[in-house]
């Protein structure tokens, strides 16, 4: 359970950095990539969200239906932020 909490904290730090238009710490990015090894080419915010979903699913606190709702609600803001942020 403590490892789950640590994964959540790291993922939240990555999301906070992205939200502030900052580059996440390299150590956090490496850990996020190790938690989601099949998705290492994805944007850091997507990796962080994937890690959060993994932890919450393992705890029984997140369902596939919830995941779809989150994806749909976040699609617009994520696309807009990437357009304003540039490549």
Secondary structure, 3 states (H helix, E strand, C coil): CHHHHHHHHHHHHHHHHHHCCCCCCHHHHHHHHHHCHHHCCCCHHHHHHHHHHHHHHHCCCCCHHHHHHHHHHHHHHHHHHHHHHCC
